[in-house]
Amino acid sequence: MAKISMVSLGCPKNLVDAEMMLASLKEAGFEITPYESEAEVVIVNTCGFIGDAKKEAIENILDVARYKEEGNLKALVVTGCLAERYRDDIMGEMPEVDAVVGIGKNGEIVKIVNDALSGKKVCEYGEKEDLCIDSPRLVSTPKYTAYLKIAEGCDNCCTYCAIPAIRGRFRSRRLESVVDEAKTLAKNGVKEIILVAQDTTKYGADIYGKSMLPTLMKEIAKIDGIEWIRTLYTYPDKITDELIEAVANEDKLCKYFDIPIQHCNKEILQRMNRSGDKESLLALVKKLRSKIPQVTLRTTLITGFPGETEQQFEELCEFVAKAKFDRLGCFAYSPEEDTPAASFEEQIDEQTKADRAEIIMNDQLRTVIENNEAKIGSIRTVLVEGYDDYIKCYFGRSEADAPEIDGKVFFLSNEPLVIGDFVKVQINDTIEYDLLGEVAENEYSE
């Protein structure tokens, strides 16, 4: 059978889709290779959320296409959000592509790959809701950590966002299905589970009539072998007392909230079709820190949304300075086709949007440095992820750090360590977003 390589771009939810396709292909007899240069089939699982993501996807497709001349490549397959969103346009504009697969046809990836290998040009699309969200998958993350998708799609319909059009309506997996998969992951050595969905706080509402996220987290916490349970994409207006209490009281639940708020100005939020305002968001931040003193708060913001005035941007800056989020990402607004906000009046020029995002990130860096300096002298539990031969030290993440998006802890050890183990690290210094330290002395004697 042919060798297949997968390039998965974008968010962890998209990665889970890629892992499901890989499992189907492996079971069908294909050999999976991490090296595109030796593969006869390469699947580029794309993101199409914002302009930069689309550009990255197109660049990756064209980069892979050169292996038709320089390597063994016989079939180039494009899947994921870009494929779902632009359909026939991809084949028309990039003749190098042999198959374009909408998300509703991921389950037929084996047949589509075989058709592409036989020389057929394939464009396959189905209903978005046909995307399977609970099939077996070939986990591609390090053995000790895995993403676990608990729902698909979104009903929030923020005016700037194309996800509902790309991914369809919100639909949860049944609780038993998620827990069973978590047990399987634990048996395979996973110690950290990261729950993902477009809106994790809405999990279960479509099936059970209410959010079941706290119940789900508690059930996963009962599984032997799982040490950390982290949740991403918790919407601020759906963070309940029950959820806060679960995170506060269950040791395995990371004291970590990822809360995409996008802005703080009430008028801007209304134009985004989002709820809340500066006062309610600050009250939530205060409540979380009061109930969970060691909590890490992460958020994302958008600058330059249509109509954002200088005064509203200054309000956002003041809010960021007051809230002092531990982690923050800020993005210049990207007008997306077929979203309401793209046709709003008072569109803001690209330079102003970018300048405002840079101001926010510069302000945030000062907060990060201040927060990190306060950690000097403390001892943190760190998940060992690797050894850096260049700087001659280990690195890993604390409970306060999600993979890919947050900082790391770099540390020295007098004894060899096992990747995927947890160690206690004394923090001695910082460098911007990262912490520096050494394994605590009593760690060796335990």
Rosetta blueprint (number, residue, H / E / L):
1 M L
2 A L
3 K E
4 I E
5 S E
6 M E
7 V E
8 S E
9 L L
10 G L
11 C L
12 P H
13 K H
14 N H
15 L H
16 V H
17 D H
18 A H
19 E H
20 M H
21 M H
22 L H
23 A H
24 S H
25 L H
26 K H
27 E H
28 A L
29 G L
30 F L
31 E E
32 I E
33 T L
34 P L
35 Y L
36 E H
37 S H
38 E H
39 A L
40 E L
41 V E
42 V E
43 I E
44 V E
45 N E
46 T E
47 C L
48 G L
49 F L
50 I L
51 G H
52 D H
53 A H
54 K H
55 K H
56 E H
57 A H
58 I H
59 E H
60 N H
61 I H
62 L H
63 D H
64 V H
65 A H
66 R L
67 Y H
68 K H
69 E H
70 E H
71 G L
72 N L
73 L L
74 K L
75 A E
76 L E
77 V E
78 V E
79 T E
80 G E
81 C H
82 L H
83 A H
84 E H
85 R H
86 Y H
87 R L
88 D H
89 D H
90 I H
91 M H
92 G H
93 E H
94 M L
95 P L
96 E L
97 V L
98 D L
99 A E
100 V E
101 V E
102 G L
103 I H
104 G H
105 K H
106 N H
107 G H
108 E H
109 I H
110 V H
111 K H
112 I H
113 V H
114 N H
115 D H
116 A H
117 L H
118 S L
119 G L
120 K L
121 K L
122 V E
123 C E
124 E E
125 Y L
126 G L
127 E L
128 K H
129 E H
130 D H
131 L L
132 C L
133 I L
134 D L
135 S L
136 P L
137 R L
138 L L
139 V L
140 S L
141 T L
142 P L
143 K L
144 Y L
145 T E
146 A E
147 Y E
148 L E
149 K E
150 I L
151 A E
152 E E
153 G L
154 C L
155 D L
156 N L
157 C L
158 C L
159 T L
160 Y L
161 C L
162 A L
163 I H
164 P H
165 A H
166 I H
167 R H
168 G L
169 R L
170 F L
171 R E
172 S E
173 R L
174 R L
175 L H
176 E H
177 S H
178 V H
179 V H
180 D H
181 E H
182 A H
183 K H
184 T H
185 L H
186 A H
187 K H
188 N L
189 G L
190 V L
191 K L
192 E E
193 I E
194 I E
195 L E
196 V E
197 A L
198 Q L
199 D L
200 T H
201 T H
202 K H
203 Y L
204 G L
205 A H
206 D H
207 I H
208 Y H
209 G L
210 K L
211 S L
212 M L
213 L H
214 P H
215 T H
216 L H
217 M H
218 K H
219 E H
220 I H
221 A H
222 K L
223 I L
224 D L
225 G L
226 I L
227 E L
228 W E
229 I E
230 R E
231 T E
232 L L
233 Y L
234 T L
235 Y L
236 P H
237 D H
238 K H
239 I L
240 T L
241 D H
242 E H
243 L H
244 I H
245 E H
246 A H
247 V H
248 A H
249 N H
250 E L
251 D L
252 K L
253 L E
254 C L
255 K L
256 Y E
257 F E
258 D E
259 I E
260 P E
261 I E
262 Q E
263 H L
264 C L
265 N L
266 K H
267 E H
268 I H
269 L H
270 Q H
271 R H
272 M L
273 N L
274 R L
275 S L
276 G L
277 D L
278 K H
279 E H
280 S H
281 L H
282 L H
283 A H
284 L H
285 V H
286 K H
287 K H
288 L H
289 R H
290 S H
291 K H
292 I L
293 P L
294 Q L
295 V L
296 T E
297 L E
298 R E
299 T E
300 T E
301 L E
302 I E
303 T E
304 G L
305 F L
306 P L
307 G L
308 E L
309 T L
310 E H
311 Q H
312 Q H
313 F H
314 E H
315 E H
316 L H
317 C H
318 E H
319 F H
320 V H
321 A H
322 K H
323 A H
324 K L
325 F L
326 D L
327 R E
328 L E
329 G E
330 C E
331 F E
332 A E
333 Y L
334 S L
335 P L
336 E L
337 E L
338 D L
339 T L
340 P H
341 A H
342 A H
343 S H
344 F L
345 E L
346 E L
347 Q L
348 I L
349 D L
350 E H
351 Q H
352 T H
353 K H
354 A H
355 D H
356 R H
357 A H
358 E H
359 I H
360 I H
361 M H
362 N H
363 D H
364 Q H
365 L H
366 R H
367 T H
368 V H
369 I H
370 E H
371 N H
372 N H
373 E H
374 A L
375 K L
376 I L
377 G L
378 S L
379 I E
380 R E
381 T E
382 V E
383 L E
384 V E
385 E E
386 G E
387 Y E
388 D E
389 D L
390 Y L
391 I L
392 K L
393 C E
394 Y E
395 F E
396 G E
397 R E
398 S E
399 E L
400 A L
401 D L
402 A L
403 P L
404 E L
405 I L
406 D L
407 G L
408 K L
409 V E
410 F E
411 F E
412 L E
413 S L
414 N L
415 E L
416 P L
417 L L
418 V L
419 I L
420 G L
421 D L
422 F E
423 V E
424 K E
425 V E
426 Q E
427 I E
428 N E
429 D E
430 T E
431 I E
432 E L
433 Y L
434 D E
435 L E
436 L E
437 G E
438 E E
439 V E
440 A L
441 E H
442 N H
443 E H
444 Y H
445 S H
446 E L
